[in-house]
Amino acid sequence: MLQFFVHRDGGPAGQWPLRHAGIVAADGSTAPGEISILDGLLTVATRHGGTVSLEVLFPLDGGPDRPGRELLLSTTLLPQRPSPYLLALELARKQVMRFLNALEDWNLAMLPADHRALVTFERAREDFSAALVSWRSVQANGAKADDPGVGEADAKARRALNDACEAGEWLVAEAVARGLAARADGSWFADAVERAERSIGRPATKPVSVVKAPEAHGVALAGVARVGCGVDPASFEPPAQAALTRAADFVAVPMPWSAVEPAEGRYQFAATDRWIEWAVRVGKLPVVAGPLLDFAPGKMPEWLYIWENDYETLRELVYEHVRQVVTRYRRTVQWWTVASSLGAEGAMGLRFEQIADVLRVATTVVRKLHPQGRVQVEIVDPFALYAGRSPRTVPPLLLGELIAQASARVDAIGLRIDLSDPAAAGAVRDAMAFSEMLDRYAVLDRPLSITFAQCPSGPGVDQGESGSWDGPWSPKAQADWIDRVLVVAAAKPYVHSIAWGLAQDTPRAAGGVGLVDAAGAPRPALLALVNLRQSVRAGQVVGAKG
C-alpha cells in the first residue's frame, strides 16, 4: 500500500479528481488496485507486490501571463510502506528526473548554462532541495495531514514542481527547434543513411525513404512530416473545404463500417464518394481512408454483433467488407487505415490470436487489391489508460509489437490522441509526456502517424475529471495545444504524418473540436494548424508560442 498527503487550497484536500488516476508497475504495465482519498490522505491499495508509481491529475500554478493547468503527472517508482509520502514532492522528484533524462536522450547535455531551460531547472532543483529538507523535518516528528509543517513542505514542493514543468517546456521547445531544422534540411536522414551504410560496409543499392541507423532511436524518414485534417463524411460544407485547402497536405476520410454498410449487404458510399471526389478533383489533396475496421462501440454495424462469438463467420465478413471498400477506392486513396480499437476497452471482444488474424486478413486484402497503397493500423489510446481495467484488453504497446511484427504488411503505426473523449486518452498531459510516449513507440522501428489528434475549444461535461490546459478549454487553449504539443510530433524523425481530427464542427462532434465552427467561422486552431504546416516546411517554428 502507498499513502500520500495531498493539500489543496491551503489545507488537506477533501476530494481529488481520480478518474484517470492509475498505478504503473516497474515494467510500465498498468497494475490493478484501488485509489481513494479521505481527509487529505490519498491511499493506493495495490495487489502488486513490488515498487509502483502513481499517475494522477495535479494542478500547476499559472504565471502573470498564463492561467494554471491541471495535468496528469506521475511519481517515480516508490516502495510500498505504511508511512505516507508527500504527493507534490514525489511528483516534483519525477519531473526533475525526466528533465535530466531528456537532456541525455535528446542530445541536449551541452546546452549553454544561461539557456532558459537550464536556468529554470536550477531554480527547480533549489526549490526541490528546500522542500525535501522541510519534509524530512516533518517526517521525523510523525506528520499528520493537517500539520502546518506538511503545508509548508507542500508549498515548497509545488514551487519545485511548477519550475520543473516549466523547465521541461523550454527543453521541449529547444528539441523541437532542432528537430524541425534537421528534418527540413535533410541532415537527420542523411546522417542515418550514412551510418546505416557504414554498418553494412557498402552504399545503398537504390534510393530509400525509410532507414534504420545503428543505435538510432527508431527509424528516420526522408523529407518532412505531412500535416492533414479529417472530415465528417455526413457533412459536406464549403467552410470545411476552405479550411482543408488552407491548412492540409491531405484529407483523412473516416469510413466506419456502421455507416458504409448499415444493413448487411447494402452499401452506402454516397457520403464518402463526394468527399473523395472533392479531394481528388477540386482540393488536389491525397486521401487517407479509414479506419475500415473500427471495433469501438458504435463504429461496427449492429447486425454484425450476432457473429461476435462466431469468429469464422466474422472473419469472412471482415474479408468481404475490406474487399468491397478497397475495390471501390483503390484508384483514389493513397493510404489505408485498415483497423482501429483492436483490444481497446469497450471494443468488440477478440482474443489476441484473433486480433493477429484480423490484421493479417485485412492487410493481405489491401496489399492484393492495391499494391501501391500504404497501410497503417491505429492504436486508440497510446498512453495505455485502459490497460489493466479489463482482462479482455490488450496493452497498446503489446498491440504495437504485434503490428510491427506484421513485417512489410504495415507501413506505419497510427496513434489516436483524442482529448475531447475523456473515456479514451482524454487526460491532459504536458508536451514532454507526449514526446516520451512517441519515443516509446519509436523503438518498434516503424514509422509513426498521428492518425487523429484533437482537443476541445470549450469545457466538457467532466472537465474537472480530465484536467485542463491553460485553464478550462477555450479556442485559445485549443490553438496553444497545437502550438506546443502537436509540433513535437513534427520534429521527430520517425513521424510520417499528423492529422487534426475534424475540419468543421458537426452535430455529432461535441466540444467544438473543428478548425471552424458550425457556422463556418474559423477558430484560432485553424491558424495554429497553418503555422504548424509552415513550420514543418520552413524547418523553424512559425507563429507565436504564447
C-alpha positions in Angstrom: 0.0 0.0 0.0 1.0 3.6 -0.7 -0.3 6.7 1.0 0.2 10.3 0.1 -0.5 13.6 1.9 -2.4 15.8 -0.6 -3.1 19.5 0.0 -5.3 21.9 -1.9 -6.3 25.5 -1.3 -4.0 25.7 1.8 -5.2 22.6 3.6 -5.7 18.9 3.4 -7.7 18.0 0.2 -11.2 16.7 0.8 -11.6 15.3 -2.7 -9.5 14.8 -5.8 -10.1 14.0 -9.5 -9.3 10.3 -9.7 -11.0 9.3 -13.0 -7.7 9.0 -14.8 -5.6 8.1 -11.8 -3.6 4.9 -12.3 -1.0 2.6 -10.8 2.0 1.7 -13.0 4.4 -1.2 -12.4 8.2 -1.1 -12.9 7.8 -2.6 -16.4 5.4 0.1 -17.5 2.3 -2.0 -17.3 -0.8 -1.0 -15.5 -1.1 -2.6 -12.1 -4.5 -3.4 -10.6 -5.6 -1.7 -7.4 -7.9 0.9 -5.8 -7.2 4.6 -5.3 -9.2 6.7 -2.8 -8.9 9.9 -0.8 -10.1 10.9 2.7 -9.2 13.9 4.7 -6.1 14.8 2.8 -4.7 11.2 2.7 -4.7 9.6 -0.8 -4.5 5.8 -0.5 -3.2 3.4 -3.2 -4.2 -0.1 -2.4 -2.4 -2.3 -5.0 -2.3 -6.1 -5.4 1.2 -5.6 -6.9 3.9 -6.6 -4.5 6.8 -4.5 -5.9 7.5 -0.8 -6.4 4.9 1.1 -8.3 4.3 4.7 -9.4 1.1 6.7 -9.3 -0.4 8.7 -12.2 -2.8 11.4 -11.1 -4.1 14.8 -12.1 -2.4 17.6 -10.3 -2.8 21.4 -10.6 0.0 23.7 -11.6 0.1 27.4 -10.8 -0.1 29.8 -13.7 2.0 32.9 -14.2 1.2 36.5 -14.8 0.6 35.9 -18.5 -0.9 32.4 -18.4 -3.6 30.6 -16.4 -3.0 27.4 -14.4 -3.1 23.9 -15.7 -4.2 20.5 -14.3 -2.1 17.8 -15.9 -1.8 14.0 -15.5 1.6 13.7 -13.8 3.5 10.7 -12.4 5.6 9.9 -9.3 8.8 7.9 -9.5 8.7 4.2 -8.7 8.1 4.0 -4.9 8.4 1.2 -2.4 5.2 0.4 -0.6 5.3 1.3 3.1 2.9 2.3 5.9 4.2 5.9 6.4 2.8 8.5 3.9 4.7 10.2 1.1 4.1 13.9 0.1 2.4 13.8 -3.3 3.7 17.2 -4.5 7.2 16.2 -3.6 7.2 12.9 -5.3 5.7 14.4 -8.5 8.4 17.1 -8.4 11.1 14.4 -8.0 9.8 12.7 -11.1 9.8 15.9 -13.1 13.4 16.6 -12.1 14.4 13.1 -13.2 12.5 13.5 -16.5 14.4 16.7 -17.3 17.8 15.1 -16.7 16.9 12.0 -18.7 15.6 14.2 -21.6 18.9 16.2 -21.6 20.7 12.9 -22.4 18.1 11.3 -24.6 17.7 14.4 -26.8 21.4 15.1 -27.0 21.0 18.5 -25.3 23.5 17.9 -22.5 25.8 20.6 -23.9 23.3 23.5 -23.7 24.9 26.7 -22.5 24.5 27.4 -18.8 22.4 30.5 -19.5 19.8 28.7 -21.6 16.4 29.4 -20.2 15.6 25.7 -19.7 18.7 25.2 -17.5 18.2 28.4 -15.6 14.7 27.4 -14.8 15.8 23.9 -13.9 18.4 25.1 -11.5 15.6 27.1 -9.7 13.5 23.9 -9.6 16.4 21.9 -8.1 16.9 24.5 -5.4 13.2 24.5 -4.6 13.2 20.7 -4.5 16.1 20.6 -2.1 14.3 23.1 0.2 11.1 21.1 0.0 12.9 17.8 0.8 14.6 19.4 3.9 11.2 20.6 5.2 9.5 17.3 4.5 12.2 15.3 6.3 11.9 17.5 9.3 8.1 16.9 9.4 8.6 13.2 8.9 10.9 13.0 11.9 8.0 14.3 14.1 5.3 11.9 12.9 3.4 14.1 10.5 -0.3 14.3 10.1 -2.2 15.7 7.1 -3.2 18.9 8.8 0.1 19.7 10.4 1.4 23.2 9.5 4.8 21.6 8.6 3.1 19.4 6.0 1.5 22.5 4.4 4.9 24.3 4.4 6.7 21.4 2.7 3.8 21.0 0.2 4.1 24.7 -0.8 7.8 24.4 -1.4 7.3 21.1 -3.4 4.7 22.8 -5.5 7.1 25.5 -6.4 9.6 22.9 -7.4 7.0 21.1 -9.5 6.0 24.2 -11.3 9.6 25.2 -12.0 10.5 21.7 -13.2 7.5 21.6 -15.5 8.3 25.0 -16.9 11.9 23.9 -17.5 10.7 20.9 -19.3 8.6 23.0 -21.6 11.7 25.1 -22.5 13.7 22.0 -23.1 11.0 20.6 -25.4 11.0 23.9 -27.3 14.7 23.6 -27.9 14.4 19.9 -29.1 11.5 20.9 -31.4 13.5 23.7 -33.0 16.5 21.4 -33.6 14.3 18.6 -34.9 12.3 20.7 -37.3 15.6 22.1 -38.8 17.2 18.7 -39.1 14.2 17.2 -40.9 13.8 20.2 -43.3 17.4 20.4 -44.4 17.7 16.6 -44.7 20.6 16.3 -42.3 18.9 13.9 -40.0 18.0 11.5 -42.7 21.4 11.8 -44.5 23.2 11.0 -41.2 21.0 8.0 -40.7 21.7 6.7 -44.2 25.5 7.3 -43.8 25.5 5.3 -40.5 23.5 2.5 -42.0 25.8 2.2 -45.0 28.8 2.2 -42.8 27.3 -0.7 -40.7 26.7 -2.9 -43.8 30.0 -1.8 -45.4 28.6 -0.6 -48.7 26.3 2.2 -50.1 22.6 1.6 -50.6 21.8 0.0 -54.0 18.7 2.1 -54.5 17.1 5.2 -53.1 15.4 4.7 -49.8 12.8 6.7 -47.9 13.0 4.9 -44.5 16.2 3.9 -42.9 17.2 2.3 -39.5 20.6 3.5 -38.4 22.6 1.6 -35.8 21.9 2.7 -32.3 19.3 5.1 -33.5 16.0 5.6 -31.6 13.5 4.5 -34.2 13.7 4.9 -37.9 14.4 8.1 -39.9 12.2 9.2 -42.7 13.2 11.2 -45.8 11.5 14.6 -46.0 9.3 16.3 -43.5 6.1 15.3 -41.8 2.8 15.9 -43.6 0.0 17.8 -41.9 -3.6 16.8 -42.7 -7.1 17.0 -41.4 -10.1 14.8 -41.1 -13.7 15.3 -42.2 -17.1 14.0 -41.2 -18.4 12.2 -44.3 -22.0 13.1 -43.3 -21.3 16.8 -43.5 -20.1 18.4 -46.8 -19.8 22.1 -46.3 -17.8 24.8 -48.0 -16.1 26.1 -44.8 -14.7 22.7 -44.1 -13.4 22.5 -47.7 -11.8 26.0 -47.4 -10.1 25.0 -44.1 -8.7 21.9 -45.8 -7.4 23.9 -48.8 -5.6 26.3 -46.4 -4.2 24.0 -43.8 -3.9 20.4 -45.0 -1.5 18.4 -47.1 -4.0 15.5 -47.2 -7.6 14.7 -46.3 -8.5 11.9 -43.8 -11.9 10.4 -44.7 -13.3 8.1 -42.0 -15.2 5.0 -43.2 -16.9 3.5 -40.2 -18.4 0.1 -41.1 -21.7 1.1 -39.4 -22.1 4.0 -41.9 -20.8 2.3 -45.0 -22.9 -0.9 -44.6 -25.7 -0.2 -42.1 -27.6 -3.3 -43.3 -25.9 -6.5 -44.3 -25.0 -6.4 -48.0 -26.4 -2.9 -48.5 -23.5 -0.4 -49.0 -23.9 3.3 -48.8 -21.0 5.1 -50.4 -22.6 8.5 -51.3 -21.1 10.4 -48.3 -17.6 9.2 -48.8 -17.8 9.4 -52.6 -18.4 13.1 -52.5 -15.5 13.9 -50.1 -13.1 11.7 -52.1 -14.2 13.2 -55.4 -13.8 16.7 -53.9 -10.3 15.9 -52.6 -9.1 14.4 -55.9 -10.8 16.8 -58.4 -11.1 20.1 -56.5 -8.8 20.1 -53.5 -6.0 18.3 -55.3 -5.2 16.6 -52.0 -4.2 13.0 -51.3 -6.7 10.8 -49.4 -6.1 8.7 -46.3 -9.1 6.4 -45.9 -10.4 4.6 -42.8 -10.4 3.1 -40.4 -12.0 0.4 -42.5 -12.5 -1.8 -39.4 -13.1 0.2 -36.2 -14.0 -2.1 -33.3 -15.1 0.7 -31.0 -18.7 0.9 -29.8 -21.0 2.4 -32.4 -18.5 2.0 -35.3 -19.4 -1.5 -36.2 -22.9 -2.2 -37.6 -25.5 -3.6 -35.2 -26.2 -6.6 -37.4 -22.5 -7.7 -37.1 -22.7 -8.4 -33.4 -24.7 -11.6 -33.8 -21.5 -13.1 -35.2 -19.3 -11.8 -32.3 -18.9 -15.3 -30.9 -18.6 -17.0 -34.3 -15.2 -15.9 -35.4 -15.0 -17.9 -38.6 -18.1 -16.1 -39.9 -16.9 -12.8 -38.6 -13.6 -13.3 -40.4 -15.4 -13.9 -43.7 -17.4 -10.8 -43.2 -14.3 -8.7 -42.5 -12.6 -10.1 -45.7 -15.6 -9.2 -47.8 -16.1 -5.7 -46.3 -12.5 -4.7 -46.8 -12.6 -6.2 -50.4 -15.6 -4.1 -51.3 -14.2 -0.8 -49.9 -10.7 -1.2 -51.3 -12.0 -2.2 -54.7 -14.1 0.9 -54.9 -11.5 3.4 -53.8 -8.1 1.9 -54.8 -7.7 4.4 -57.6 -8.2 7.5 -55.4 -6.8 6.5 -52.0 -3.1 6.7 -51.1 -3.1 5.4 -47.5 -5.4 3.0 -45.8 -6.0 2.9 -42.1 -7.2 -0.7 -42.0 -8.1 -1.1 -38.3 -8.6 0.7 -35.1 -9.6 0.0 -31.4 -8.3 -3.6 -31.5 -8.0 -4.8 -27.9 -9.3 -1.5 -26.5 -11.6 -1.1 -23.6 -15.3 -1.4 -24.7 -14.3 -2.7 -28.2 -15.7 -5.8 -29.7 -14.2 -8.7 -27.9 -11.5 -10.6 -29.8 -8.8 -12.9 -28.4 -5.2 -12.0 -29.0 -4.8 -14.6 -31.8 -8.0 -13.4 -33.4 -6.7 -9.8 -33.4 -3.5 -11.0 -35.1 -5.6 -12.9 -37.7 -7.8 -9.9 -38.4 -4.7 -7.8 -39.1 -3.3 -10.4 -41.4 -6.6 -10.8 -43.4 -7.2 -7.0 -43.7 -3.7 -6.1 -44.7 -3.4 -9.0 -47.1 -6.6 -7.9 -48.9 -5.4 -4.3 -49.2 -2.0 -5.4 -50.5 -3.5 -7.7 -53.1 -6.1 -5.3 -54.4 -3.9 -2.1 -54.1 -0.2 -3.0 -54.3 0.8 0.7 -54.4 -1.3 1.7 -51.4 0.2 2.2 -48.0 -1.2 0.6 -44.9 -1.4 1.7 -41.2 -3.1 0.4 -38.1 -4.4 2.8 -35.4 -3.9 2.5 -31.7 -6.6 4.4 -29.9 -5.0 5.1 -26.6 -1.2 5.0 -26.9 -0.9 6.2 -23.3 -2.4 2.9 -22.1 -5.1 4.4 -19.8 -7.4 1.5 -20.3 -4.8 -1.3 -19.9 -5.4 -3.4 -16.8 -9.0 -2.3 -16.3 -10.4 -5.4 -18.1 -8.8 -8.8 -18.7 -10.0 -8.6 -22.4 -8.0 -5.6 -23.2 -4.6 -5.7 -25.0 -2.0 -3.2 -23.7 -1.2 -0.7 -26.5 2.5 -1.3 -26.6 1.9 -5.1 -26.9 -0.5 -4.3 -29.8 2.2 -2.1 -31.3 4.6 -5.0 -31.2 2.0 -7.2 -32.9 1.5 -4.6 -35.7 5.3 -4.2 -36.1 5.7 -8.0 -36.4 3.4 -8.0 -39.5 6.6 -7.4 -41.5 6.2 -5.4 -44.7 2.4 -5.6 -44.4 2.1 -2.5 -42.3 3.8 0.7 -43.4 3.1 2.7 -40.2 1.7 2.5 -36.7 -1.1 5.1 -36.2 -1.7 6.8 -32.8 -5.0 8.4 -31.9 -4.9 11.3 -29.4 -8.5 12.5 -28.6 -8.7 14.9 -25.6 -12.3 15.5 -26.4 -13.2 12.0 -25.3 -12.4 11.5 -21.6 -13.2 7.8 -21.9 -10.2 7.3 -24.1 -6.9 9.2 -23.9 -8.7 12.2 -22.5 -6.4 13.2 -19.7 -4.3 16.3 -20.3 -0.5 15.8 -20.3 2.4 18.1 -21.0 4.5 18.2 -24.1 7.3 16.2 -22.5 4.9 13.4 -21.7 3.7 13.4 -25.4 7.4 13.3 -26.6 8.2 10.4 -24.2 5.1 8.5 -25.5 6.2 8.8 -29.1 9.7 7.6 -28.2 8.3 4.5 -26.6 6.6 3.5 -29.8 9.6 4.5 -31.9 11.5 1.6 -30.6 9.2 -0.7 -32.6 11.2 0.6 -35.7 8.2 1.5 -37.7 7.2 5.0 -38.9 4.5 6.6 -36.7 1.5 8.6 -37.8 -0.7 10.7 -35.7 -3.9 9.5 -37.4 -6.2 11.6 -35.3 -5.5 14.4 -32.8 -7.9 16.9 -31.3 -8.9 18.7 -28.2 -12.0 20.8 -27.5 -12.4 24.5 -27.7 -14.8 24.6 -24.8 -15.2 22.9 -21.4 -16.8 19.5 -21.4 -19.2 17.8 -19.0 -16.4 16.3 -16.9 -13.8 19.0 -17.3 -12.7 18.6 -13.7 -12.0 14.9 -14.2 -9.8 15.1 -17.2 -7.5 18.1 -16.4 -7.1 21.5 -18.1 -4.7 23.2 -20.5 -4.1 26.9 -19.7 -7.3 27.0 -17.7 -10.6 25.5 -18.9 -10.6 24.6 -22.6 -11.1 27.5 -24.9 -10.4 28.4 -28.5 -7.1 30.0 -27.4 -6.1 26.9 -25.3 -7.0 24.6 -28.2 -4.7 26.5 -30.6 -2.0 26.7 -27.9 -2.2 22.9 -27.6 -1.5 22.5 -31.3 1.4 25.0 -31.0 3.0 23.3 -28.0 2.2 19.6 -28.3 1.4 18.6 -31.9 4.6 20.4 -33.1 6.6 17.9 -31.0 5.5 15.1 -33.3 6.5 17.0 -36.4 10.0 17.3 -35.1 10.5 13.6 -34.6 12.5 11.9 -37.4 10.2 8.8 -37.4 6.8 10.6 -37.6 5.3 10.4 -41.1 2.2 12.5 -40.7 -0.1 14.4 -38.4 -3.9 14.6 -38.9 -6.1 17.0 -37.0 -9.4 15.3 -36.2 -12.1 17.5 -37.8 -12.2 20.4 -40.2 -15.6 21.7 -39.1 -18.0 21.2 -36.2 -20.9 18.9 -36.7 -23.8 18.0 -34.5 -22.1 14.6 -33.8 -18.9 16.2 -32.6 -19.0 17.7 -29.0 -16.8 20.3 -27.5 -16.1 22.5 -30.6 -13.3 20.4 -32.0 -13.4 21.7 -35.6 -11.0 24.2 -37.1 -14.1 26.2 -38.0 -17.3 26.2 -36.0 -20.7 25.0 -37.2 -21.5 28.5 -38.7 -18.2 28.5 -40.7 -16.3 30.9 -38.6 -12.6 30.0 -38.2 -11.1 29.3 -34.8 -7.6 30.1 -33.7 -6.9 26.4 -34.2 -7.1 26.9 -38.0 -4.2 29.4 -37.9 -2.3 27.2 -35.5 -2.5 24.2 -37.9 -1.5 26.5 -40.8 1.5 27.6 -38.7 2.3 24.0 -37.9 2.4 23.1 -41.6 4.6 26.1 -42.4 6.9 25.3 -39.5 7.4 21.8 -40.9 8.3 23.1 -44.3 10.5 26.0 -43.1 12.3 24.0 -40.6 11.7 26.5 -37.8 8.8 27.4 -35.6 6.3 29.8 -37.3 3.9 31.9 -35.3 3.8 33.0 -31.7 4.2 30.4 -28.9 2.4 32.3 -26.2 
